[in-house]
């Protein structure tokens, strides 16, 4: 049975994979057959359908999250209760203050810039001949891993053969170390996340633009609105709910993403953010308590964004 | 042929000729040269970085170190050497590529099935507390993976599972479930109640209703979530880094390691990055409309 846990060859690996899927299918089939008898009460069927998913969510999300909150109140080796000391450390030491400052810039800039660019681009290519192709170009980074995106941009920023330094060189600017020079390096990393998220913003906003009723556009045209006036007075107000959803969604994705910074600088040169520092503290420095506090902080930072989002959705639904 | 019938059926008011349509459209656009220029600039900035690395991956290592990739246009010399090195030579990415496949397939299939069943119960079985339970699952979407990582890891250690594929499959399944349930539930609610009730009147139990009535209608929904989960799992770094031991590590982890230890070896990094990108980009381009549909139905995982 050892090979089920530790397959060595490629063939063994694939066999284990199929065993896992078959095992899962068999268990689910048994559950469904048991609960499908009409004589059984309705809650029994509900339990059979919901049970497996809810059990996993309970054991894998809810309980671990509570345990992390607990761990954040204990020392780094987990032995003694320290109250809010870990949080105090996070909010007072220079290292962490830089992390918090960087995170602030990420969460502020990535959603706003990607949404603005996505909206402008969506309007510009809307109903042109090249619409589909033009959108695919901007959308494609969404299919690339953040590790891949990090490598793509690290190459752009490279000191010897990078494109950006070559372009600046044409204007007589000396070679820049984009990723080494704090605090500007954080902004060059932020560019990468903007590059990824603009496609998302563009796609959602493009759908919203296409949903603007023809009458609204016709009426605006009757009033002589064109170009920029059309954009500010008709398009933007019409897609406002979509803009809010996009901004908040990107903000949440940005908070949790650590791959870009880890790939491009490893968090060195004052570029770390909360999501990466969580990883560094937990696995690199064996500082479990601090790591847990950073994870909880991440969660706490997400909350207001979610609450705002849900509230906005309620308001929009009430208007309908 | 089909176009003509459509016009005939719906009458001439529905469809303008292409020329008329374009004339009409041009009024709603910011149709100045400046606007077009901005669009082109954005498109170029979004494409050039990837194109540059792609070209680099086909250049000779010595050329990559000495000159910028754009010089390849005037002095074209291309080779597949980098891909050979990165796959079978010092890069050794074949193993991690296989691992990514092994990790991804069950991590997409299992949450889809679990979530289909749960979404069915939330949508079509009446039971006490259904609404608040669904709200709770919806709310759990926002729990960052980081918050659950360490307690999960210590449980895996306790059960002697640590480092195996099983923990990676389980973790991806758990993390994917809230979004999957939410998304599939949204799609499932759109199916007319009369269809379900007709099946029940015919004496079909839950299982038959589910497989014969609902499943065929849910194929696009499943495709939507399937692509999300595929891209998420294939491109994931955090879960693979934390749970998979060295010889089971996915390709993202392998590439990230390469970027850390051989950060200036652009002949390896460029080819490696594109080996890792190949599959998701193909899937993405082939199934883009399902992806967009899922995204508009509220499915975005951060």
Interface residues (C-beta under 8 A of the other chain):
Chain A: X5 X6 X7 X8 X10 X13 X14 X16 X17 X20 X21 X24 X25 X28 X32 X33 X35 X36 X37 X38 X42 X43 X45 X46 X49 X50 X52 X53 X54 X56 X57 X59 X60 X61 X62 X63 X64 X65 X67 X68 X71 X117 X120 X121 X123 X124 X125 X126 X127 X128 X134 X136 X137 X138 X139 X140 X141 X142 X143 X144 X145 X146 X147 X148 X150 X151 X152 X153 X154 X155 X156 X158 X160 X161 X162 X163 X166 X195 X198 X199 X200 X203 X204 X207 X217 X221 X226 X227 X228 X230 X231 X249 X252 X253 X254 X255 X256 X257 X258 X259 X262 X263 X264 X266 X275 X278 X279 X282 X283 X288 X291 X292 X294 X295 X296 X298 X299 X302 X303 X306
Chain B: X25 X27 X28 X29 X30 X31 X32 X35 X36 X38 X39 X42 X43 X46 X47 X48 X49 X50 X52 X53 X56 X64 X65 X66 X67 X68 X69 X70 X98 X99 X102 X105 X106 X109 X110 X113 X114 X115 X117 X118 X120 X121 X122 X125 X126 X127 X128 X130 X133 X137 X140 X142 X143 X144 X145 X146 X147 X148 X149 X150 X151 X152 X155 X161 X164 X165 X166 X169 X170 X171 X173 X174 X175 X177 X178 X181 X205 X206 X207 X231 X234 X235 X236 X237 X238 X241 X242 X247 X252 X255 X256 X259 X260 X263 X266 X269 X270 X272 X273 X276 X277 X280 X281 X283 X284 X285 X288 X292 X295 X296 X300 X301 X302
